[in-house]
Amino acid sequence: MDTFLKDKSINSFIGAISLLTIIVSVFFIIKIVNEIKLNRYIGSESQSQNVIYVSGEGEVNAVSDIASLRVSLSEEGKTAKEAQNLLNESLTKTLDYLESQNIEDKDIKSQYGGLTPKYSYDQVVCMSYPCPRSEPKIIGYTATQSIVVKVREVDNANEVRTGLADLGIKNINGPTFQIDDEDAYKAEARALAIDDAKAKAKVLAKDLGVRLGKIKNFSENGGNNYPVMYSQSVRVMEDMAGGREPAPELPKGENTITSNITITYEIR
C-alpha cells in the first residue's frame, strides 16, 4: 500500500514537471516569433528612411480671356415696397442693357442683396440725470443688389462698364481680367514642375553617389493664378448728359499660373 502511494506521488511530480516544461517552451516559442516579426518591421523601417526629397516649380503665363465687373445697385424709398420697386426698375434696365451687349444670363451672377431701414433720432435736451433715451424712427428703406458680370469679349469690357455708368450706376468695380478655364494651364505648369524636380533629383543623386529608386510620395502646392486688376476709370464718372467718345480698349495683360511640387525618391 505504501509502495502504491509512493509511486503515485512520483507520477504526479513528473506530470507537474512535464506541464511546466511545456508552458515554458510555449512561452519561448511565442517570444521568438515576436522577435522575428519585430526584426522584419525594423528592417523595413530602416529601408523607408533611405529617401531624398526634391522640389520643383513650374510657371505658365497666359493671356486673360475673360473680364469680370462687379456692379452694385442701390435705391432708397420711404417704404420698403417703394425702395424695392425702384431697385427692380434699376435692375431691369441693367439686365436689358447687358442683354443688348450679347451677355448671356449664365454670365450674370447675383451675389448679395438686402433691404435695410434708415433711422432718425430726435434730439433730446438733457435737463436731469439720467438723460431720457431717444427712440429711433424709421424714415425710409434702402434696397441693394450686387451682381458679377462676365464679359467674354474682353476688348469690350471698358465699353460695357461705361454703358452701365450711363444708366446712372455709380458703384462699378473692375474689370478684373482672368482665365476662364485654367485646368489646361495648371496641368502644363504641373508638368514643368515635375520635370524640374526630376532634373534636380538626378543631379543630387550623382553628387551623393546614390541611385534613384521608386517614387515614394508626391505632393503639390500652389496652382496660384494672379489676375490683372484694372481700377475704376474716371470715365465712369463722366457727364451723363452729353455724348462721349468710344471707351478705349484696356490692356488685358497676362496671368501667371504656378505649380510647386515635392517628390520623394527611394535611394539605393
Legacy VTK file of the C-alpha trace (Angstrom):
# vtk DataFile Version 3.0
C-alpha trace
ASCII
DATASET POLYDATA
POINTS 268 float
0.000 0.000 0.000
2.823 2.374 0.920
4.608 1.493 -2.307
1.468 2.329 -4.333
1.116 5.771 -2.712
4.798 6.451 -3.245
4.583 5.602 -6.929
1.505 7.792 -7.309
3.303 10.781 -5.768
6.286 10.301 -8.081
3.992 10.165 -11.120
2.218 13.376 -10.022
5.551 15.158 -9.612
6.744 14.014 -13.028
3.449 15.208 -14.565
3.817 18.643 -12.960
7.388 18.938 -14.232
6.267 17.968 -17.739
3.444 20.552 -17.705
5.803 23.266 -16.526
8.261 22.332 -19.254
5.537 22.605 -21.888
4.428 26.033 -20.610
7.993 27.366 -20.604
8.587 26.001 -24.100
5.427 27.673 -25.462
6.471 30.959 -23.816
9.880 30.935 -25.504
8.394 29.926 -28.874
5.975 32.904 -28.745
8.819 35.213 -27.742
10.992 34.051 -30.639
8.151 34.523 -33.149
7.502 38.050 -31.886
11.184 38.927 -32.171
11.243 37.674 -35.772
8.235 39.864 -36.605
9.837 42.848 -34.882
13.083 42.406 -36.806
11.119 42.328 -40.048
9.439 45.679 -39.305
12.679 47.214 -38.102
14.280 46.326 -41.386
11.502 47.838 -43.433
11.555 50.994 -41.292
15.250 51.382 -41.858
14.758 50.938 -45.555
11.989 53.547 -45.700
14.392 56.150 -44.307
16.681 55.849 -47.363
14.944 58.579 -49.327
15.584 62.055 -50.668
13.134 64.913 -51.162
13.269 67.223 -54.163
11.045 70.151 -55.079
10.148 71.587 -58.430
8.395 74.671 -59.726
6.561 75.310 -62.976
5.175 78.580 -64.263
2.921 79.366 -67.202
1.861 82.796 -68.444
-1.474 83.046 -70.217
-3.302 85.984 -71.747
-6.583 86.708 -69.979
-9.626 85.649 -71.942
-12.441 86.918 -69.709
-13.226 90.127 -67.819
-15.377 90.483 -64.698
-17.320 93.513 -63.487
-18.852 93.839 -60.025
-21.937 96.030 -60.134
-23.759 97.249 -57.010
-27.237 98.739 -57.331
-28.834 100.781 -54.559
-32.189 102.583 -54.328
-33.930 104.426 -51.497
-37.645 104.844 -50.760
-39.931 105.991 -47.989
-41.319 102.489 -47.665
-39.772 99.067 -48.147
-42.050 98.432 -51.125
-41.086 101.709 -52.796
-37.365 101.039 -52.346
-37.709 97.501 -53.702
-39.762 98.657 -56.696
-37.152 101.283 -57.569
-34.413 98.659 -57.281
-36.352 96.278 -59.524
-36.655 99.007 -62.178
-32.931 99.731 -61.995
-32.100 96.022 -62.139
-34.372 95.514 -65.149
-32.652 98.357 -67.036
-29.278 96.891 -66.167
-30.172 93.408 -67.368
-31.724 94.774 -70.572
-28.533 96.678 -71.307
-26.344 93.629 -70.666
-28.555 91.581 -72.985
-28.077 94.229 -75.684
-24.322 93.677 -75.289
-24.753 89.949 -76.008
-24.008 88.957 -72.412
-25.872 85.761 -71.576
-27.759 85.049 -68.358
-25.237 82.362 -67.364
-22.575 85.081 -67.201
-24.560 87.233 -64.751
-24.382 86.069 -61.141
-26.268 87.586 -58.211
-24.087 87.816 -55.123
-25.843 89.580 -52.300
-28.725 91.939 -51.721
-30.727 93.343 -48.906
-33.372 95.711 -47.629
-32.369 97.836 -44.640
-34.254 100.576 -42.778
-32.967 104.124 -42.351
-33.323 105.594 -38.867
-33.695 109.088 -37.477
-33.017 110.028 -33.867
-34.785 113.009 -32.274
-32.525 115.409 -30.479
-33.108 115.244 -26.717
-32.354 118.118 -24.323
-30.990 116.654 -21.121
-32.080 118.567 -18.004
-31.641 115.787 -15.471
-29.782 112.530 -14.928
-30.214 110.009 -16.361
-30.996 111.582 -19.699
-34.082 110.269 -21.456
-33.390 107.997 -24.417
-34.451 108.960 -27.900
-36.341 106.201 -29.667
-35.214 105.747 -33.292
-37.766 106.313 -36.029
-37.749 104.610 -39.429
-37.721 107.302 -42.113
-37.107 105.115 -45.130
-35.524 101.992 -46.602
-32.537 101.174 -48.786
-32.688 98.234 -51.208
-29.422 96.871 -52.593
-28.356 94.193 -55.044
-24.881 93.201 -56.219
-24.136 91.240 -59.389
-20.979 89.988 -61.088
-20.884 90.197 -64.873
-18.562 88.139 -67.074
-17.622 89.853 -70.309
-16.315 87.217 -72.711
-15.454 89.789 -75.370
-12.710 91.184 -73.174
-11.914 94.024 -75.555
-15.422 95.376 -74.885
-15.093 95.365 -71.087
-14.405 99.086 -70.815
-17.270 99.891 -73.184
-19.688 97.762 -71.145
-18.565 99.435 -67.926
-19.098 102.903 -69.401
-22.531 101.884 -70.685
-23.521 100.777 -67.184
-22.408 104.147 -65.865
-24.650 105.813 -68.449
-27.591 104.091 -66.744
-26.773 106.002 -63.573
-24.985 103.191 -61.753
-22.295 104.727 -59.565
-20.762 101.669 -57.945
-18.871 99.634 -60.559
-15.658 97.765 -59.766
-13.381 96.248 -62.350
-12.848 94.918 -64.873
-10.709 92.123 -63.495
-9.041 90.099 -66.226
-8.776 86.348 -65.658
-8.546 82.943 -67.333
-11.960 81.337 -67.738
-10.729 77.717 -67.849
-7.421 77.266 -66.023
-7.239 73.466 -65.944
-5.102 73.117 -69.076
-2.662 75.766 -67.874
-2.478 74.198 -64.403
-1.649 70.825 -65.969
1.079 72.444 -68.086
2.565 74.186 -65.034
2.482 70.901 -63.074
4.300 69.046 -65.878
7.030 71.698 -65.883
7.342 71.434 -62.092
7.718 67.633 -62.300
10.418 67.943 -64.981
12.217 70.470 -62.790
12.115 68.147 -59.768
13.306 65.138 -61.781
16.279 67.085 -63.131
17.221 68.199 -59.616
16.912 64.621 -58.321
19.336 63.283 -60.953
21.933 65.915 -60.105
21.530 65.338 -56.367
21.801 61.558 -56.724
25.004 61.933 -58.740
26.516 64.271 -56.173
25.615 61.904 -53.329
26.805 58.812 -55.164
23.483 57.014 -54.920
20.932 55.635 -57.378
17.335 56.753 -57.594
14.690 54.164 -56.912
10.917 54.272 -56.940
8.912 57.405 -56.213
7.593 57.015 -52.675
5.468 60.156 -52.415
4.243 63.149 -54.377
2.587 66.373 -53.219
1.580 69.616 -54.892
1.059 73.110 -53.593
0.227 76.293 -55.368
-1.550 76.462 -58.691
-1.979 80.145 -57.963
-3.464 82.437 -60.519
-2.595 86.093 -60.217
-5.239 88.133 -62.071
-4.533 91.510 -63.602
-6.576 94.213 -61.908
-7.736 97.437 -63.515
-9.160 100.152 -61.300
-12.315 102.115 -61.990
-11.806 104.698 -64.713
-12.559 108.389 -64.367
-14.647 107.923 -67.490
-17.278 106.156 -65.372
-17.978 109.466 -63.646
-18.211 111.477 -66.873
-21.084 113.795 -67.706
-24.049 111.569 -68.486
-25.983 114.286 -70.271
-23.690 114.793 -73.216
-22.172 112.489 -75.774
-18.988 110.536 -75.139
-16.140 109.165 -77.138
-15.794 105.386 -77.536
-14.192 103.840 -74.479
-10.541 102.886 -75.017
-9.529 99.246 -75.116
-7.959 98.197 -71.835
-4.733 96.156 -71.738
-5.521 92.592 -70.686
-2.046 91.633 -69.554
-1.120 88.099 -68.536
-1.995 85.781 -65.692
0.765 83.764 -64.046
-0.187 80.229 -63.064
2.324 78.345 -60.914
2.705 74.832 -59.554
5.037 73.809 -56.717
5.553 70.084 -56.180
7.621 67.783 -53.963
8.738 64.279 -54.958
10.145 61.705 -52.534
12.569 59.207 -54.131
13.808 55.950 -52.685
17.612 55.755 -52.994
19.918 52.750 -53.190
LINES 1 269
268 0 1 2 3 4 5 6 7 8 9 10 11 12 13 14 15 16 17 18 19 20 21 22 23 24 25 26 27 28 29 30 31 32 33 34 35 36 37 38 39 40 41 42 43 44 45 46 47 48 49 50 51 52 53 54 55 56 57 58 59 60 61 62 63 64 65 66 67 68 69 70 71 72 73 74 75 76 77 78 79 80 81 82 83 84 85 86 87 88 89 90 91 92 93 94 95 96 97 98 99 100 101 102 103 104 105 106 107 108 109 110 111 112 113 114 115 116 117 118 119 120 121 122 123 124 125 126 127 128 129 130 131 132 133 134 135 136 137 138 139 140 141 142 143 144 145 146 147 148 149 150 151 152 153 154 155 156 157 158 159 160 161 162 163 164 165 166 167 168 169 170 171 172 173 174 175 176 177 178 179 180 181 182 183 184 185 186 187 188 189 190 191 192 193 194 195 196 197 198 199 200 201 202 203 204 205 206 207 208 209 210 211 212 213 214 215 216 217 218 219 220 221 222 223 224 225 226 227 228 229 230 231 232 233 234 235 236 237 238 239 240 241 242 243 244 245 246 247 248 249 250 251 252 253 254 255 256 257 258 259 260 261 262 263 264 265 266 267
